[in-house]
Structures are given as structure tokens and as C-alpha cells.
Amino acid sequence: MDRTGTEPISHVNGESERRVRTVSWEDHLSFATAAVEMNGLEFLQAMVRGDVPPAPMMELIGMRLTSAREGEAVFRLTPGEFHYNPMWSVHGGVYAALLDSAAACAVHTTLPAGSRFSTLDLSVRFIRPIRIGTGTVTSTGTVIHAGRNVALAEARLEDTAGTLLATATANCFIVRP
């Protein structure tokens, strides 16, 4: 099994190799409770430290939150074959998940304990393809405007050399305690 959890099954009579990917995650209620009890920045910093488990979706696609500070969140992902679309590059939904997570979590860092939020809209601009050879990619979200009920954030997706791969903007609806 490789570092992404993908294991080849077999190669029979010249047919393509079937692969299996195993994913495990913590009970989502353990971090949902923490999300309500801590302010957004404390919650995300606890996730970075490993004190709060990542969301199941993060485990599913293999992304990790690596940094959180006021108004900013950073996620990383190392692309694998299981992220690919039929065009032999990373599926646009993976880009969107990384960009939405970074933008929305940047908003989360600004919220008091007990607040909830949801992405209202997400506009993604795809610039370059991501492939396994691209290496680890980084999505950085930044708050542009934080209003009482709606916040606007942007996110950039880059490779390790700083090459821009995609950008996004997101509006988030906020419900305060």
C-alpha cells in the first residue's frame, strides 16, 4: 500500500490493474462538538495540532489543514491517481474542494464560539492542470471582507514552486450565536 492508501489488486492477462483505496476517519461528532465550543481560530489551530480530528471529507480526498491564523487558512494535498478524471489530470472537484475549504476556513478563523457558516457560492478559475508529477499543492484562503452575516474570501492554489494553478472566490453565510 502506498502513502495515499492505494493498493494494487492484480494484473491479469494484460488487463489493467484494479486498485483499492482504504479510508478511515474519526466520528464526526467529536469535532462537531469542538467546533461549537471553541472560536473558529482555536478550533482550526487545534485541528492543525491534531487535537481535533479532520473532517471525514478531508480524509477521503487526502487533504490536510497545515496552518490557520486570523483571516487565513492553508490546506495541502499530494495528488494521487485516485484524484484523476478521464483526461489523466486531477478532477476539478478536487480543486474546488481545496479552494472552498481554504476560503471557508479563513472565514471560520474570524468567528466567535457557537457560530456556524456555509458557503453561499464558489467561483473557481482553473489555470493549469494538476498531475501526480506536480507534487504537493497548497491552497491558501484569505478573508477579503467579513460582515455580520456574509463574508467574502478568496483562495489560491499553487504548486511548490509557487506556480498558480487555480483561484476562487467564495461568499459565506454566517449564523452568529
VMD Tcl script that builds the backbone (N, CA, C; Angstrom):
set m [mol new atoms 531]
animate dup $m
set s [atomselect $m all]
$s set {name element resname resid chain x y z} {
  {N N MET 1 A 0.853 -1.174 0.000}
  {CA C MET 1 A 0.000 0.000 0.000}
  {C C MET 1 A 0.899 1.237 0.000}
  {N N ASP 2 A 0.600 2.220 -0.858}
  {CA C ASP 2 A 1.416 3.434 -0.898}
  {C C ASP 2 A 0.921 4.453 0.130}
  {N N ARG 3 A 1.582 5.613 0.172}
  {CA C ARG 3 A 1.271 6.619 1.190}
  {C C ARG 3 A -0.119 7.216 1.052}
  {N N THR 4 A -0.778 7.017 -0.080}
  {CA C THR 4 A -2.128 7.552 -0.274}
  {C C THR 4 A -3.193 6.543 0.109}
  {N N GLY 5 A -2.784 5.346 0.535}
  {CA C GLY 5 A -3.744 4.316 0.902}
  {C C GLY 5 A -4.239 3.508 -0.281}
  {N N THR 6 A -3.571 3.630 -1.428}
  {CA C THR 6 A -3.979 2.910 -2.628}
  {C C THR 6 A -3.160 1.634 -2.752}
  {N N GLU 7 A -3.849 0.524 -3.014}
  {CA C GLU 7 A -3.179 -0.770 -3.121}
  {C C GLU 7 A -3.570 -1.448 -4.426}
  {N N PRO 8 A -2.575 -1.827 -5.262}
  {CA C PRO 8 A -2.921 -2.554 -6.484}
  {C C PRO 8 A -3.508 -3.917 -6.138}
  {N N ILE 9 A -4.502 -4.364 -6.900}
  {CA C ILE 9 A -5.121 -5.665 -6.664}
  {C C ILE 9 A -4.414 -6.742 -7.477}
  {N N SER 10 A -4.477 -6.667 -8.792}
  {CA C SER 10 A -3.828 -7.686 -9.610}
  {C C SER 10 A -3.695 -7.196 -11.040}
  {N N HIS 11 A -2.860 -7.885 -11.770}
  {CA C HIS 11 A -2.676 -7.610 -13.193}
  {C C HIS 11 A -2.816 -8.957 -13.890}
  {N N VAL 12 A -3.962 -9.181 -14.555}
  {CA C VAL 12 A -4.278 -10.493 -15.112}
  {C C VAL 12 A -4.478 -10.401 -16.621}
  {N N ASN 13 A -3.791 -11.270 -17.371}
  {CA C ASN 13 A -3.980 -11.392 -18.825}
  {C C ASN 13 A -3.918 -10.056 -19.563}
  {N N GLY 14 A -3.015 -9.200 -19.189}
  {CA C GLY 14 A -2.844 -7.930 -19.876}
  {C C GLY 14 A -3.916 -6.896 -19.575}
  {N N GLU 15 A -4.865 -7.227 -18.701}
  {CA C GLU 15 A -5.896 -6.255 -18.340}
  {C C GLU 15 A -5.323 -5.229 -17.369}
  {N N SER 16 A -5.960 -4.083 -17.325}
  {CA C SER 16 A -5.470 -3.038 -16.430}
  {C C SER 16 A -5.580 -3.470 -14.974}
  {N N GLU 17 A -4.697 -2.918 -14.188}
  {CA C GLU 17 A -4.627 -3.237 -12.778}
  {C C GLU 17 A -5.749 -2.550 -12.014}
  {N N ARG 18 A -6.463 -3.274 -11.215}
  {CA C ARG 18 A -7.514 -2.714 -10.352}
  {C C ARG 18 A -6.871 -2.274 -9.052}
  {N N ARG 19 A -7.272 -1.127 -8.527}
  {CA C ARG 19 A -6.712 -0.612 -7.292}
  {C C ARG 19 A -7.813 -0.433 -6.255}
  {N N VAL 20 A -7.426 -0.481 -4.997}
  {CA C VAL 20 A -8.351 -0.267 -3.889}
  {C C VAL 20 A -7.740 0.786 -2.983}
  {N N ARG 21 A -8.566 1.705 -2.533}
  {CA C ARG 21 A -8.107 2.735 -1.597}
  {C C ARG 21 A -8.949 2.611 -0.341}
  {N N THR 22 A -8.296 2.496 0.801}
  {CA C THR 22 A -8.986 2.363 2.074}
  {C C THR 22 A -8.923 3.696 2.812}
  {N N VAL 23 A -10.064 4.148 3.302}
  {CA C VAL 23 A -10.144 5.424 4.011}
  {C C VAL 23 A -10.760 5.182 5.379}
  {N N SER 24 A -10.192 5.798 6.394}
  {CA C SER 24 A -10.785 5.734 7.731}
  {C C SER 24 A -10.864 7.149 8.290}
  {N N TRP 25 A -11.787 7.357 9.221}
  {CA C TRP 25 A -11.958 8.682 9.810}
  {C C TRP 25 A -12.535 8.539 11.207}
  {N N GLU 26 A -12.410 9.621 11.955}
  {CA C GLU 26 A -12.951 9.683 13.312}
  {C C GLU 26 A -14.447 9.993 13.243}
  {N N ASP 27 A -15.154 9.684 14.312}
  {CA C ASP 27 A -16.567 10.039 14.420}
  {C C ASP 27 A -16.700 11.551 14.284}
  {N N HIS 28 A -17.504 11.990 13.326}
  {CA C HIS 28 A -17.621 13.424 13.059}
  {C C HIS 28 A -18.185 14.207 14.239}
  {N N LEU 29 A -18.902 13.573 15.149}
  {CA C LEU 29 A -19.462 14.294 16.292}
  {C C LEU 29 A -18.375 14.804 17.231}
  {N N SER 30 A -17.220 14.137 17.254}
  {CA C SER 30 A -16.138 14.589 18.134}
  {C C SER 30 A -15.616 15.955 17.726}
  {N N PHE 31 A -15.529 16.222 16.420}
  {CA C PHE 31 A -15.070 17.557 16.030}
  {C C PHE 31 A -16.228 18.533 15.894}
  {N N ALA 32 A -17.435 18.058 15.645}
  {CA C ALA 32 A -18.594 18.952 15.567}
  {C C ALA 32 A -18.852 19.607 16.922}
  {N N THR 33 A -18.684 18.853 17.995}
  {CA C THR 33 A -18.848 19.403 19.340}
  {C C THR 33 A -17.785 20.451 19.616}
  {N N ALA 34 A -16.543 20.153 19.271}
  {CA C ALA 34 A -15.448 21.113 19.477}
  {C C ALA 34 A -15.668 22.380 18.660}
  {N N ALA 35 A -16.233 22.247 17.472}
  {CA C ALA 35 A -16.460 23.406 16.602}
  {C C ALA 35 A -17.427 24.397 17.232}
  {N N VAL 36 A -18.360 23.915 18.033}
  {CA C VAL 36 A -19.329 24.794 18.685}
  {C C VAL 36 A -18.745 25.412 19.956}
  {N N GLU 37 A -17.886 24.668 20.637}
  {CA C GLU 37 A -17.363 25.123 21.926}
  {C C GLU 37 A -16.198 26.095 21.810}
  {N N MET 38 A -15.447 26.045 20.718}
  {CA C MET 38 A -14.276 26.918 20.540}
  {C C MET 38 A -14.578 27.982 19.499}
  {N N ASN 39 A -13.830 29.100 19.564}
  {CA C ASN 39 A -13.966 30.047 18.458}
  {C C ASN 39 A -13.300 29.419 17.229}
  {N N GLY 40 A -13.565 29.988 16.060}
  {CA C GLY 40 A -13.089 29.390 14.814}
  {C C GLY 40 A -11.592 29.218 14.746}
  {N N LEU 41 A -10.852 30.223 15.173}
  {CA C LEU 41 A -9.394 30.146 15.116}
  {C C LEU 41 A -8.871 29.061 16.048}
  {N N GLU 42 A -9.387 29.008 17.277}
  {CA C GLU 42 A -8.958 27.970 18.223}
  {C C GLU 42 A -9.254 26.573 17.672}
  {N N PHE 43 A -10.434 26.413 17.102}
  {CA C PHE 43 A -10.837 25.119 16.553}
  {C C PHE 43 A -9.902 24.665 15.438}
  {N N LEU 44 A -9.626 25.557 14.492}
  {CA C LEU 44 A -8.774 25.176 13.362}
  {C C LEU 44 A -7.328 24.969 13.790}
  {N N GLN 45 A -6.842 25.766 14.733}
  {CA C GLN 45 A -5.482 25.541 15.234}
  {C C GLN 45 A -5.393 24.213 15.981}
  {N N ALA 46 A -6.464 23.828 16.677}
  {CA C ALA 46 A -6.498 22.516 17.336}
  {C C ALA 46 A -6.456 21.399 16.293}
  {N N MET 47 A -7.105 21.612 15.149}
  {CA C MET 47 A -7.069 20.620 14.074}
  {C C MET 47 A -5.658 20.520 13.492}
  {N N VAL 48 A -4.998 21.654 13.305}
  {CA C VAL 48 A -3.617 21.653 12.795}
  {C C VAL 48 A -2.717 20.844 13.731}
  {N N ARG 49 A -2.886 21.036 15.044}
  {CA C ARG 49 A -2.061 20.330 16.043}
  {C C ARG 49 A -2.418 18.853 16.168}
  {N N GLY 50 A -3.597 18.461 15.675}
  {CA C GLY 50 A -4.042 17.080 15.814}
  {C C GLY 50 A -4.880 16.843 17.054}
  {N N ASP 51 A -5.236 17.911 17.778}
  {CA C ASP 51 A -6.076 17.780 18.969}
  {C C ASP 51 A -7.541 17.553 18.603}
  {N N VAL 52 A -7.926 17.968 17.418}
  {CA C VAL 52 A -9.271 17.763 16.874}
  {C C VAL 52 A -9.081 17.008 15.558}
  {N N PRO 53 A -9.839 15.936 15.334}
  {CA C PRO 53 A -9.655 15.177 14.091}
  {C C PRO 53 A -10.124 15.968 12.872}
  {N N PRO 54 A -9.555 15.673 11.711}
  {CA C PRO 54 A -10.018 16.326 10.486}
  {C C PRO 54 A -11.415 15.841 10.105}
  {N N ALA 55 A -12.090 16.639 9.307}
  {CA C ALA 55 A -13.409 16.256 8.803}
  {C C ALA 55 A -13.272 15.008 7.928}
  {N N PRO 56 A -14.286 14.137 7.915}
  {CA C PRO 56 A -14.211 12.926 7.095}
  {C C PRO 56 A -13.871 13.200 5.629}
  {N N MET 57 A -14.403 14.276 5.065}
  {CA C MET 57 A -14.124 14.600 3.661}
  {C C MET 57 A -12.633 14.857 3.448}
  {N N MET 58 A -11.984 15.456 4.436}
  {CA C MET 58 A -10.543 15.706 4.322}
  {C C MET 58 A -9.787 14.387 4.231}
  {N N GLU 59 A -10.203 13.415 5.033}
  {CA C GLU 59 A -9.578 12.090 4.999}
  {C C GLU 59 A -9.851 11.405 3.660}
  {N N LEU 60 A -11.068 11.566 3.152}
  {CA C LEU 60 A -11.459 10.914 1.909}
  {C C LEU 60 A -10.577 11.339 0.742}
  {N N ILE 61 A -10.334 12.637 0.585}
  {CA C ILE 61 A -9.533 13.061 -0.567}
  {C C ILE 61 A -8.062 13.246 -0.228}
  {N N GLY 62 A -7.703 13.171 1.055}
  {CA C GLY 62 A -6.295 13.232 1.434}
  {C C GLY 62 A -5.743 14.628 1.631}
  {N N MET 63 A -6.606 15.597 1.907}
  {CA C MET 63 A -6.088 16.946 2.147}
  {C C MET 63 A -5.906 17.169 3.639}
  {N N ARG 64 A -5.012 18.087 3.985}
  {CA C ARG 64 A -4.766 18.372 5.398}
  {C C ARG 64 A -4.648 19.872 5.616}
  {N N LEU 65 A -5.187 20.302 6.740}
  {CA C LEU 65 A -5.059 21.691 7.167}
  {C C LEU 65 A -3.685 21.830 7.805}
  {N N THR 66 A -2.863 22.730 7.286}
  {CA C THR 66 A -1.490 22.857 7.791}
  {C C THR 66 A -1.247 24.141 8.559}
  {N N SER 67 A -2.137 25.125 8.407}
  {CA C SER 67 A -1.933 26.400 9.084}
  {C C SER 67 A -3.256 27.144 9.184}
  {N N ALA 68 A -3.440 27.832 10.303}
  {CA C ALA 68 A -4.614 28.691 10.478}
  {C C ALA 68 A -4.214 29.866 11.347}
  {N N ARG 69 A -4.506 31.050 10.853}
  {CA C ARG 69 A -4.322 32.266 11.648}
  {C C ARG 69 A -5.476 33.198 11.303}
  {N N GLU 70 A -5.623 34.262 12.037}
  {CA C GLU 70 A -6.748 35.179 11.835}
  {C C GLU 70 A -6.878 35.579 10.366}
  {N N GLY 71 A -7.990 35.198 9.748}
  {CA C GLY 71 A -8.271 35.575 8.367}
  {C C GLY 71 A -7.576 34.750 7.303}
  {N N GLU 72 A -6.907 33.646 7.692}
  {CA C GLU 72 A -6.188 32.828 6.707}
  {C C GLU 72 A -6.196 31.358 7.105}
  {N N ALA 73 A -6.340 30.493 6.111}
  {CA C ALA 73 A -6.250 29.043 6.314}
  {C C ALA 73 A -5.499 28.432 5.136}
  {N N VAL 74 A -4.671 27.422 5.433}
  {CA C VAL 74 A -3.841 26.796 4.406}
  {C C VAL 74 A -4.054 25.278 4.433}
  {N N PHE 75 A -4.347 24.722 3.264}
  {CA C PHE 75 A -4.514 23.278 3.092}
  {C C PHE 75 A -3.488 22.769 2.094}
  {N N ARG 76 A -3.087 21.494 2.269}
  {CA C ARG 76 A -2.173 20.856 1.318}
  {C C ARG 76 A -2.731 19.503 0.909}
  {N N LEU 77 A -2.351 19.116 -0.302}
  {CA C LEU 77 A -2.760 17.819 -0.836}
  {C C LEU 77 A -1.672 17.340 -1.787}
  {N N THR 78 A -1.340 16.071 -1.692}
  {CA C THR 78 A -0.436 15.449 -2.655}
  {C C THR 78 A -1.303 14.634 -3.605}
  {N N PRO 79 A -1.339 15.020 -4.892}
  {CA C PRO 79 A -2.242 14.344 -5.820}
  {C C PRO 79 A -1.867 12.881 -6.037}
  {N N GLY 80 A -2.892 12.068 -6.151}
  {CA C GLY 80 A -2.718 10.650 -6.436}
  {C C GLY 80 A -3.564 10.262 -7.631}
  {N N GLU 81 A -3.343 9.081 -8.117}
  {CA C GLU 81 A -4.090 8.578 -9.269}
  {C C GLU 81 A -5.597 8.574 -9.012}
  {N N PHE 82 A -5.992 8.356 -7.756}
  {CA C PHE 82 A -7.412 8.302 -7.417}
  {C C PHE 82 A -8.091 9.670 -7.505}
  {N N HIS 83 A -7.327 10.739 -7.682}
  {CA C HIS 83 A -7.898 12.077 -7.889}
  {C C HIS 83 A -8.174 12.356 -9.369}
  {N N TYR 84 A -7.738 11.470 -10.242}
  {CA C TYR 84 A -7.762 11.738 -11.683}
  {C C TYR 84 A -9.152 11.656 -12.310}
  {N N ASN 85 A -9.335 12.488 -13.340}
  {CA C ASN 85 A -10.504 12.420 -14.214}
  {C C ASN 85 A -10.099 11.613 -15.458}
  {N N PRO 86 A -10.983 11.425 -16.427}
  {CA C PRO 86 A -10.618 10.656 -17.626}
  {C C PRO 86 A -9.528 11.300 -18.485}
  {N N MET 87 A -9.226 12.570 -18.262}
  {CA C MET 87 A -8.205 13.269 -19.048}
  {C C MET 87 A -6.810 13.136 -18.420}
  {N N TRP 88 A -6.668 12.259 -17.422}
  {CA C TRP 88 A -5.403 11.954 -16.776}
  {C C TRP 88 A -4.808 13.170 -16.044}
  {N N SER 89 A -5.701 13.919 -15.432}
  {CA C SER 89 A -5.289 15.021 -14.554}
  {C C SER 89 A -6.275 15.069 -13.388}
  {N N VAL 90 A -5.926 15.828 -12.364}
  {CA C VAL 90 A -6.768 15.904 -11.169}
  {C C VAL 90 A -8.131 16.516 -11.520}
  {N N HIS 91 A -9.180 15.892 -11.047}
  {CA C HIS 91 A -10.551 16.325 -11.301}
  {C C HIS 91 A -10.795 17.722 -10.725}
  {N N GLY 92 A -11.570 18.518 -11.437}
  {CA C GLY 92 A -11.882 19.874 -10.999}
  {C C GLY 92 A -12.569 19.941 -9.651}
  {N N GLY 93 A -13.287 18.894 -9.280}
  {CA C GLY 93 A -13.930 18.854 -7.969}
  {C C GLY 93 A -12.927 18.847 -6.831}
  {N N VAL 94 A -11.749 18.268 -7.064}
  {CA C VAL 94 A -10.695 18.279 -6.046}
  {C C VAL 94 A -10.159 19.701 -5.893}
  {N N TYR 95 A -9.936 20.392 -7.013}
  {CA C TYR 95 A -9.544 21.804 -6.960}
  {C C TYR 95 A -10.568 22.575 -6.119}
  {N N ALA 96 A -11.858 22.396 -6.477}
  {CA C ALA 96 A -12.927 23.140 -5.808}
  {C C ALA 96 A -12.965 22.838 -4.314}
  {N N ALA 97 A -12.777 21.568 -3.940}
  {CA C ALA 97 A -12.782 21.202 -2.522}
  {C C ALA 97 A -11.646 21.894 -1.775}
  {N N LEU 98 A -10.459 21.912 -2.363}
  {CA C LEU 98 A -9.316 22.586 -1.732}
  {C C LEU 98 A -9.546 24.089 -1.607}
  {N N LEU 99 A -10.025 24.701 -2.676}
  {CA C LEU 99 A -10.233 26.150 -2.680}
  {C C LEU 99 A -11.374 26.552 -1.750}
  {N N ASP 100 A -12.475 25.811 -1.781}
  {CA C ASP 100 A -13.606 26.103 -0.899}
  {C C ASP 100 A -13.203 25.928 0.561}
  {N N SER 101 A -12.483 24.869 0.862}
  {CA C SER 101 A -12.056 24.623 2.240}
  {C C SER 101 A -11.160 25.742 2.749}
  {N N ALA 102 A -10.206 26.169 1.934}
  {CA C ALA 102 A -9.298 27.240 2.350}
  {C C ALA 102 A -10.044 28.553 2.547}
  {N N ALA 103 A -10.903 28.914 1.602}
  {CA C ALA 103 A -11.649 30.171 1.707}
  {C C ALA 103 A -12.610 30.136 2.897}
  {N N ALA 104 A -13.384 29.064 3.019}
  {CA C ALA 104 A -14.368 28.968 4.095}
  {C C ALA 104 A -13.703 28.895 5.468}
  {N N CYS 105 A -12.610 28.162 5.571}
  {CA C CYS 105 A -11.921 28.079 6.863}
  {C C CYS 105 A -11.241 29.396 7.224}
  {N N ALA 106 A -10.823 30.170 6.229}
  {CA C ALA 106 A -10.306 31.516 6.509}
  {C C ALA 106 A -11.404 32.342 7.175}
  {N N VAL 107 A -12.626 32.225 6.669}
  {CA C VAL 107 A -13.766 32.905 7.297}
  {C C VAL 107 A -13.981 32.361 8.705}
  {N N HIS 108 A -13.906 31.051 8.861}
  {CA C HIS 108 A -14.118 30.420 10.168}
  {C C HIS 108 A -13.163 30.980 11.222}
  {N N THR 109 A -11.942 31.311 10.831}
  {CA C THR 109 A -10.968 31.843 11.806}
  {C C THR 109 A -11.419 33.156 12.426}
  {N N THR 110 A -12.364 33.839 11.811}
  {CA C THR 110 A -12.817 35.149 12.304}
  {C C THR 110 A -14.060 35.054 13.183}
  {N N LEU 111 A -14.609 33.853 13.364}
  {CA C LEU 111 A -15.905 33.713 14.023}
  {C C LEU 111 A -15.797 33.347 15.496}
  {N N PRO 112 A -16.716 33.885 16.319}
  {CA C PRO 112 A -16.734 33.534 17.737}
  {C C PRO 112 A -17.295 32.125 17.953}
  {N N ALA 113 A -17.074 31.592 19.141}
  {CA C ALA 113 A -17.605 30.275 19.501}
  {C C ALA 113 A -19.119 30.261 19.307}
  {N N GLY 114 A -19.633 29.131 18.874}
  {CA C GLY 114 A -21.066 28.967 18.683}
  {C C GLY 114 A -21.572 29.408 17.326}
  {N N SER 115 A -20.718 30.013 16.520}
  {CA C SER 115 A -21.120 30.457 15.184}
  {C C SER 115 A -21.127 29.282 14.219}
  {N N ARG 116 A -21.966 29.402 13.196}
  {CA C ARG 116 A -21.985 28.423 12.113}
  {C C ARG 116 A -21.895 29.194 10.805}
  {N N PHE 117 A -21.474 28.516 9.754}
  {CA C PHE 117 A -21.381 29.184 8.457}
  {C C PHE 117 A -21.510 28.152 7.348}
  {N N SER 118 A -21.807 28.653 6.163}
  {CA C SER 118 A -21.910 27.789 4.991}
  {C C SER 118 A -21.526 28.597 3.763}
  {N N THR 119 A -20.887 27.945 2.814}
  {CA C THR 119 A -20.546 28.617 1.562}
  {C C THR 119 A -21.830 28.865 0.773}
  {N N LEU 120 A -22.051 30.129 0.403}
  {CA C LEU 120 A -23.205 30.501 -0.425}
  {C C LEU 120 A -22.922 30.253 -1.897}
  {N N ASP 121 A -21.730 30.641 -2.336}
  {CA C ASP 121 A -21.329 30.423 -3.723}
  {C C ASP 121 A -19.820 30.310 -3.801}
  {N N LEU 122 A -19.374 29.650 -4.838}
  {CA C LEU 122 A -17.950 29.441 -5.068}
  {C C LEU 122 A -17.697 29.611 -6.554}
  {N N SER 123 A -16.778 30.494 -6.902}
  {CA C SER 123 A -16.406 30.707 -8.303}
  {C C SER 123 A -14.947 30.300 -8.468}
  {N N VAL 124 A -14.713 29.257 -9.254}
  {CA C VAL 124 A -13.368 28.714 -9.442}
  {C C VAL 124 A -12.874 29.039 -10.846}
  {N N ARG 125 A -11.620 29.454 -10.931}
  {CA C ARG 125 A -10.957 29.682 -12.214}
  {C C ARG 125 A -9.776 28.712 -12.308}
  {N N PHE 126 A -9.865 27.786 -13.249}
  {CA C PHE 126 A -8.834 26.770 -13.448}
  {C C PHE 126 A -7.771 27.338 -14.387}
  {N N ILE 127 A -6.511 27.268 -13.974}
  {CA C ILE 127 A -5.434 27.867 -14.764}
  {C C ILE 127 A -4.504 26.814 -15.353}
  {N N ARG 128 A -4.084 25.850 -14.554}
  {CA C ARG 128 A -3.163 24.803 -15.017}
  {C C ARG 128 A -3.616 23.444 -14.490}
  {N N PRO 129 A -3.318 22.380 -15.240}
  {CA C PRO 129 A -3.676 21.045 -14.755}
  {C C PRO 129 A -2.757 20.608 -13.615}
  {N N ILE 130 A -3.302 19.775 -12.759}
  {CA C ILE 130 A -2.519 19.147 -11.695}
  {C C ILE 130 A -2.427 17.666 -12.036}
  {N N ARG 131 A -1.213 17.137 -11.952}
  {CA C ARG 131 A -0.973 15.711 -12.165}
  {C C ARG 131 A -0.125 15.193 -11.006}
  {N N ILE 132 A 0.067 13.901 -10.944}
  {CA C ILE 132 A 0.885 13.319 -9.878}
  {C C ILE 132 A 2.254 13.982 -9.844}
  {N N GLY 133 A 2.854 14.225 -11.003}
  {CA C GLY 133 A 4.172 14.849 -11.081}
  {C C GLY 133 A 4.223 16.281 -10.594}
  {N N THR 134 A 3.065 16.915 -10.428}
  {CA C THR 134 A 3.023 18.289 -9.914}
  {C C THR 134 A 3.554 18.339 -8.492}
  {N N GLY 135 A 3.365 17.267 -7.753}
  {CA C GLY 135 A 3.779 17.243 -6.352}
  {C C GLY 135 A 2.718 17.895 -5.480}
  {N N THR 136 A 3.071 18.108 -4.236}
  {CA C THR 136 A 2.134 18.671 -3.265}
  {C C THR 136 A 1.666 20.053 -3.694}
  {N N VAL 137 A 0.363 20.280 -3.575}
  {CA C VAL 137 A -0.218 21.585 -3.897}
  {C C VAL 137 A -0.734 22.227 -2.615}
  {N N THR 138 A -0.746 23.554 -2.606}
  {CA C THR 138 A -1.148 24.321 -1.431}
  {C C THR 138 A -2.272 25.271 -1.798}
  {N N SER 139 A -3.321 25.250 -1.011}
  {CA C SER 139 A -4.452 26.161 -1.181}
  {C C SER 139 A -4.492 27.098 0.018}
  {N N THR 140 A -4.372 28.398 -0.256}
  {CA C THR 140 A -4.364 29.407 0.802}
  {C C THR 140 A -5.594 30.288 0.660}
  {N N GLY 141 A -6.401 30.329 1.707}
  {CA C GLY 141 A -7.601 31.157 1.720}
  {C C GLY 141 A -7.392 32.386 2.574}
  {N N THR 142 A -7.938 33.513 2.122}
  {CA C THR 142 A -7.804 34.788 2.822}
  {C C THR 142 A -9.152 35.500 2.831}
  {N N VAL 143 A -9.514 36.060 3.977}
  {CA C VAL 143 A -10.749 36.832 4.076}
  {C C VAL 143 A -10.535 38.197 3.436}
  {N N ILE 144 A -11.440 38.575 2.552}
  {CA C ILE 144 A -11.404 39.893 1.919}
  {C C ILE 144 A -12.301 40.862 2.680}
  {N N HIS 145 A -13.492 40.386 3.070}
  {CA C HIS 145 A -14.446 41.213 3.811}
  {C C HIS 145 A -15.235 40.314 4.752}
  {N N ALA 146 A -15.319 40.709 6.007}
  {CA C ALA 146 A -16.092 39.948 6.988}
  {C C ALA 146 A -17.214 40.829 7.526}
  {N N GLY 147 A -18.412 40.632 7.005}
  {CA C GLY 147 A -19.577 41.342 7.513}
  {C C GLY 147 A -20.232 40.545 8.622}
  {N N ARG 148 A -21.332 41.060 9.137}
  {CA C ARG 148 A -22.014 40.361 10.226}
  {C C ARG 148 A -22.626 39.036 9.754}
  {N N ASN 149 A -23.259 39.039 8.576}
  {CA C ASN 149 A -23.958 37.846 8.091}
  {C C ASN 149 A -23.335 37.194 6.864}
  {N N VAL 150 A -22.513 37.925 6.142}
  {CA C VAL 150 A -21.878 37.389 4.937}
  {C C VAL 150 A -20.414 37.810 4.920}
  {N N ALA 151 A -19.554 36.869 4.565}
  {CA C ALA 151 A -18.120 37.162 4.425}
  {C C ALA 151 A -17.678 36.748 3.026}
  {N N LEU 152 A -16.723 37.483 2.483}
  {CA C LEU 152 A -16.141 37.185 1.176}
  {C C LEU 152 A -14.692 36.775 1.389}
  {N N ALA 153 A -14.306 35.669 0.773}
  {CA C ALA 153 A -12.924 35.194 0.874}
  {C C ALA 153 A -12.435 34.784 -0.505}
  {N N GLU 154 A -11.122 34.767 -0.654}
  {CA C GLU 154 A -10.515 34.293 -1.891}
  {C C GLU 154 A -9.532 33.186 -1.542}
  {N N ALA 155 A -9.198 32.372 -2.527}
  {CA C ALA 155 A -8.222 31.302 -2.320}
  {C C ALA 155 A -7.376 31.144 -3.573}
  {N N ARG 156 A -6.122 30.762 -3.344}
  {CA C ARG 156 A -5.167 30.495 -4.429}
  {C C ARG 156 A -4.657 29.073 -4.261}
  {N N LEU 157 A -4.533 28.365 -5.366}
  {CA C LEU 157 A -3.989 27.014 -5.374}
  {C C LEU 157 A -2.686 27.055 -6.157}
  {N N GLU 158 A -1.582 26.658 -5.499}
  {CA C GLU 158 A -0.252 26.752 -6.107}
  {C C GLU 158 A 0.521 25.461 -5.902}
  {N N ASP 159 A 1.510 25.235 -6.783}
  {CA C ASP 159 A 2.426 24.113 -6.583}
  {C C ASP 159 A 3.578 24.574 -5.691}
  {N N THR 160 A 4.548 23.689 -5.442}
  {CA C THR 160 A 5.644 24.024 -4.525}
  {C C THR 160 A 6.556 25.123 -5.056}
  {N N ALA 161 A 6.560 25.342 -6.367}
  {CA C ALA 161 A 7.367 26.418 -6.958}
  {C C ALA 161 A 6.628 27.754 -6.937}
  {N N GLY 162 A 5.369 27.750 -6.471}
  {CA C GLY 162 A 4.580 28.975 -6.446}
  {C C GLY 162 A 3.819 29.242 -7.727}
  {N N THR 163 A 3.797 28.265 -8.644}
  {CA C THR 163 A 3.041 28.415 -9.888}
  {C C THR 163 A 1.549 28.375 -9.574}
  {N N LEU 164 A 0.817 29.361 -10.060}
  {CA C LEU 164 A -0.616 29.446 -9.818}
  {C C LEU 164 A -1.354 28.404 -10.653}
  {N N LEU 165 A -2.163 27.580 -9.989}
  {CA C LEU 165 A -2.912 26.507 -10.640}
  {C C LEU 165 A -4.397 26.840 -10.778}
  {N N ALA 166 A -4.933 27.572 -9.796}
  {CA C ALA 166 A -6.347 27.959 -9.811}
  {C C ALA 166 A -6.583 29.026 -8.750}
  {N N THR 167 A -7.664 29.766 -8.925}
  {CA C THR 167 A -8.091 30.739 -7.915}
  {C C THR 167 A -9.592 30.570 -7.703}
  {N N ALA 168 A -10.072 31.119 -6.596}
  {CA C ALA 168 A -11.505 31.073 -6.321}
  {C C ALA 168 A -11.898 32.228 -5.416}
  {N N THR 169 A -13.164 32.585 -5.494}
  {CA C THR 169 A -13.772 33.473 -4.510}
  {C C THR 169 A -14.989 32.747 -3.956}
  {N N ALA 170 A -15.286 33.033 -2.700}
  {CA C ALA 170 A -16.426 32.394 -2.044}
  {C C ALA 170 A -17.111 33.388 -1.127}
  {N N ASN 171 A -18.428 33.376 -1.143}
  {CA C ASN 171 A -19.228 34.099 -0.164}
  {C C ASN 171 A -19.725 33.083 0.843}
  {N N CYS 172 A -19.601 33.408 2.112}
  {CA C CYS 172 A -20.065 32.516 3.169}
  {C C CYS 172 A -21.161 33.199 3.977}
  {N N PHE 173 A -22.237 32.457 4.249}
  {CA C PHE 173 A -23.324 32.934 5.095}
  {C C PHE 173 A -22.977 32.579 6.532}
  {N N ILE 174 A -23.121 33.536 7.435}
  {CA C ILE 174 A -22.734 33.353 8.835}
  {C C ILE 174 A -23.966 33.418 9.730}
  {N N VAL 175 A -24.071 32.463 10.657}
  {CA C VAL 175 A -25.093 32.488 11.698}
  {C C VAL 175 A -24.350 32.618 13.017}
  {N N ARG 176 A -24.531 33.749 13.665}
  {CA C ARG 176 A -23.829 34.012 14.927}
  {C C ARG 176 A -24.703 33.608 16.112}
  {N N PRO 177 A -24.057 33.321 17.254}
  {CA C PRO 177 A -24.844 32.919 18.440}
  {C C PRO 177 A -25.718 34.056 18.959}
}
mol reanalyze $m
mol bondsrecalc $m
mol representation Tube
mol addrep $m
